[in-house]
Amino acid sequence: MKEIDFLPEWYKEGRRQRLHVCRQYVVLAIAFIAMISYNVTSTHRISRASAELTRLEQRRAEAESAFHEFNAVTGDLNKVREKADLIERVDSKINVAAVLAEMSHILGETVVLSRVEFVAEPFSDDEKGAGTGGTGVRRAGTSGVSRETLVGSVCFRIVLSGVAVSPADVAALVRRLDDSSYFHRVYASFWRNGKVQVSGRSVPASPKPQTTAVSAGQPESLEVTEFEVVCYLANHKETESR
């Protein structure tokens, strides 16, 4: 038995077209949803990347500020180190007031100094010969060619010149200097007899109002011992080289 199809062709063609259009709509809807999802995801990632970039930019600014501050502090530290090195080189590491106080205690009443000289000398292997070849600090008021001033880690040769009552007082001064912990290698470079002129002593006035004070106007000549003592300041320790 043969089946008879009563549906016209245009109906079938229209139905096929509607199905095709539905399929296209579904595909377009899926594509649209996919594009929306991609855009949302991309926007979220871009936002996170922008936030991360902003945070990194802030950290870069902080790091740059810290770097500039570090450079400034380093520069100040280098300047302070240069000044500290300069002070270290200049500082002779001696207490002049204490040395003079020790001298005043050692001198006594029978010795009068006319010259005290501190001569700076560099450290050498043979310090015994340094007494004649040292470079000293030139005193104010002296003339001649200026000499190099040595500062920092140096040894000091002290020259004491003056007069004493007798040669025994010079020997006693050398002994006291040698016994002091402030000085070492003490020796008298010379001593000789000399004379000094002193003014006459005045006679005290009488208690009677009619009596006037009488003074001896003639100067007196005293026998003394002129000397020069050389010693070294004990601001260093001597060690034997092997």
C-alpha positions as CSV (number, residue, x, y, z in Angstrom):
1,M,0.0,0.0,0.0
2,K,1.5,3.3,-1.0
3,E,1.6,6.2,1.5
4,I,0.4,9.5,0.3
5,D,2.0,12.7,1.6
6,F,-0.4,15.5,1.7
7,L,2.0,18.2,3.0
8,P,3.1,20.7,0.4
9,E,6.7,21.3,-0.4
10,W,6.7,25.0,0.7
11,Y,5.6,23.9,4.2
12,K,8.5,21.5,4.4
13,E,10.9,24.0,3.1
14,G,9.7,26.7,5.6
15,R,10.0,24.2,8.4
16,R,13.6,23.4,7.4
17,Q,14.4,27.1,7.2
18,R,13.0,27.7,10.7
19,L,15.1,24.8,12.1
20,H,18.1,26.2,10.4
21,V,17.4,29.7,11.8
22,C,16.9,28.2,15.3
23,R,20.2,26.5,15.1
24,Q,21.9,29.8,14.0
25,Y,20.3,31.6,16.9
26,V,21.5,28.9,19.3
27,V,25.0,29.1,17.9
28,L,24.9,32.9,18.1
29,A,23.6,32.8,21.6
30,I,26.4,30.5,22.7
31,A,29.0,32.7,21.0
32,F,27.5,35.8,22.6
33,I,27.6,34.2,26.0
34,A,31.2,33.0,25.4
35,M,32.2,36.6,24.4
36,I,30.4,38.0,27.5
37,S,32.2,35.5,29.7
38,Y,35.6,36.3,28.0
39,N,35.1,40.0,28.4
40,V,34.1,39.7,32.0
41,T,37.1,37.5,32.7
42,S,39.4,39.8,30.8
43,T,38.1,42.8,32.6
44,H,38.6,41.1,35.9
45,R,42.2,40.2,35.0
46,I,42.9,43.6,33.7
47,S,41.6,45.1,37.0
48,R,43.8,42.8,39.0
49,A,46.8,43.6,36.8
50,S,46.1,47.3,37.1
51,A,45.9,47.0,40.9
52,E,49.1,45.0,41.0
53,L,50.8,47.5,38.7
54,T,49.7,50.3,41.0
55,R,51.0,48.5,44.0
56,L,54.3,47.8,42.3
57,E,54.5,51.5,41.3
58,Q,54.0,52.5,44.9
59,R,56.7,50.0,46.0
60,R,59.0,51.4,43.3
61,A,58.5,54.9,44.5
62,E,59.2,53.8,48.1
63,A,62.2,51.9,47.0
64,E,63.5,54.9,45.0
65,S,62.9,57.2,48.0
66,A,64.7,54.7,50.3
67,F,67.6,54.4,47.7
68,H,68.0,58.2,47.6
69,E,67.9,58.4,51.4
70,F,70.5,55.6,51.6
71,N,72.7,57.4,49.2
72,A,72.4,60.6,51.3
73,V,73.1,58.7,54.5
74,T,76.1,56.9,52.9
75,G,77.4,60.3,51.7
76,D,77.1,61.7,55.2
77,L,78.7,58.6,56.7
78,N,81.7,58.9,54.2
79,K,82.2,62.5,55.2
80,V,82.1,61.6,58.9
81,R,84.6,58.8,58.2
82,E,86.9,61.2,56.4
83,K,86.7,63.6,59.3
84,A,87.3,60.7,61.7
85,D,90.3,59.6,59.7
86,L,91.6,63.1,59.7
87,I,91.2,63.5,63.4
88,E,92.8,60.1,63.9
89,R,95.8,61.3,61.9
90,V,96.0,64.7,63.6
91,D,95.4,63.4,67.1
92,S,98.8,63.0,68.8
93,K,97.1,61.0,71.6
94,I,98.9,62.8,74.4
95,N,97.6,64.8,77.3
96,V,99.7,67.9,77.3
97,A,98.2,69.2,80.6
98,A,99.1,66.0,82.4
99,V,102.6,66.0,81.0
100,L,103.2,69.6,82.1
101,A,101.7,68.8,85.5
102,E,104.1,65.9,85.9
103,M,107.0,68.1,84.9
104,S,106.0,70.7,87.5
105,H,105.9,68.0,90.1
106,I,109.3,66.7,89.1
107,L,111.2,70.0,88.7
108,G,111.3,71.1,92.4
109,E,112.5,74.4,93.7
110,T,116.2,74.2,92.7
111,V,115.6,74.1,88.9
112,V,114.2,76.9,86.7
113,L,113.4,76.1,83.1
114,S,113.9,78.7,80.3
115,R,112.7,76.5,77.4
116,V,110.4,73.5,77.0
117,E,110.2,72.0,73.5
118,F,108.2,69.2,72.2
119,V,109.7,67.7,69.0
120,A,107.5,65.2,67.0
121,E,109.5,62.4,65.4
122,P,108.3,59.5,63.3
123,F,108.6,56.0,64.6
124,S,111.5,54.1,63.1
125,D,113.3,50.8,63.5
126,D,116.2,52.6,65.2
127,E,114.7,55.1,67.6
128,K,118.0,55.7,69.4
129,G,119.2,57.6,66.4
130,A,116.0,59.6,65.9
131,G,117.0,62.2,68.4
132,T,119.1,64.1,65.9
133,G,117.0,63.6,62.8
134,G,113.5,64.2,63.9
135,T,111.1,66.7,62.4
136,G,109.7,69.0,64.9
137,V,106.9,71.5,65.4
138,R,108.4,74.9,64.9
139,R,107.7,77.2,67.8
140,A,106.0,80.6,67.3
141,G,108.4,83.4,66.8
142,T,111.2,81.4,65.3
143,S,112.7,82.2,62.0
144,G,114.1,80.2,59.2
145,V,112.8,77.6,56.8
146,S,109.5,76.1,58.1
147,R,109.6,72.4,58.8
148,E,107.0,69.7,58.2
149,T,104.7,69.2,61.1
150,L,104.2,65.6,62.1
151,V,101.0,64.7,63.8
152,G,99.1,61.5,64.6
153,S,101.0,58.4,65.7
154,V,104.4,60.0,66.5
155,C,106.9,59.9,69.4
156,F,107.8,63.1,71.1
157,R,111.3,64.2,72.1
158,I,111.2,66.7,74.9
159,V,114.0,69.2,75.4
160,L,114.3,71.0,78.7
161,S,116.7,73.9,79.1
162,G,117.3,76.0,82.1
163,V,119.4,76.6,85.2
164,A,119.9,74.7,88.4
165,V,121.6,75.5,91.6
166,S,124.3,72.8,91.2
167,P,125.2,69.9,88.9
168,A,123.8,67.5,91.6
169,D,120.4,69.1,91.0
170,V,120.7,68.4,87.3
171,A,121.5,64.7,88.1
172,A,118.6,64.6,90.5
173,L,116.3,66.0,87.8
174,V,117.5,63.4,85.3
175,R,116.9,60.6,87.9
176,R,113.4,61.9,88.7
177,L,112.5,62.1,85.0
178,D,113.7,58.6,84.5
179,D,111.8,57.3,87.4
180,S,108.6,58.8,86.1
181,S,106.2,56.7,84.1
182,Y,105.7,59.6,81.7
183,F,109.2,59.8,80.4
184,H,112.0,57.4,79.2
185,R,115.4,57.5,77.6
186,V,116.4,60.5,79.7
187,Y,119.9,62.0,79.4
188,A,121.5,65.4,79.9
189,S,122.9,66.6,76.6
190,F,125.1,69.2,78.4
191,W,125.6,71.2,81.6
192,R,128.1,73.9,82.4
193,N,128.7,76.6,85.0
194,G,127.2,79.9,84.5
195,K,126.2,83.1,86.1
196,V,122.9,84.9,86.4
197,Q,122.2,88.5,87.5
198,V,119.5,89.0,90.1
199,S,118.3,92.3,91.5
200,G,119.3,93.2,95.1
201,R,116.9,92.2,97.8
202,S,115.0,95.0,99.5
203,V,115.3,95.6,103.3
204,P,111.9,95.6,105.0
205,A,110.7,99.0,106.3
206,S,111.2,99.9,109.9
207,P,108.1,100.2,112.1
208,K,109.3,103.7,113.1
209,P,107.7,106.3,111.0
210,Q,110.9,108.4,110.6
211,T,112.8,105.4,109.2
212,T,112.5,104.7,105.4
213,A,113.0,101.4,103.6
214,V,116.5,100.7,102.4
215,S,117.1,98.6,99.3
216,A,120.2,97.3,97.8
217,G,120.2,98.7,94.3
218,Q,123.2,96.7,93.0
219,P,122.4,93.5,91.2
220,E,123.9,90.3,92.5
221,S,125.7,87.6,90.5
222,L,124.9,84.0,91.3
223,E,126.8,80.9,90.3
224,V,124.4,78.4,88.6
225,T,124.6,75.4,86.4
226,E,123.2,75.7,82.9
227,F,121.8,72.5,81.4
228,E,119.8,70.8,78.7
229,V,118.0,67.6,79.3
230,V,116.5,65.5,76.6
231,C,113.9,62.7,77.1
232,Y,111.2,61.0,75.2
233,L,107.5,60.9,76.1
234,A,106.4,57.4,77.0
235,N,103.3,57.4,74.8
236,H,104.4,54.2,73.0
237,K,105.9,50.8,73.7
238,E,109.1,49.6,72.2
239,T,109.2,46.0,70.9
240,E,112.1,44.1,69.6
241,S,111.8,43.1,65.9
242,R,112.6,39.5,65.1
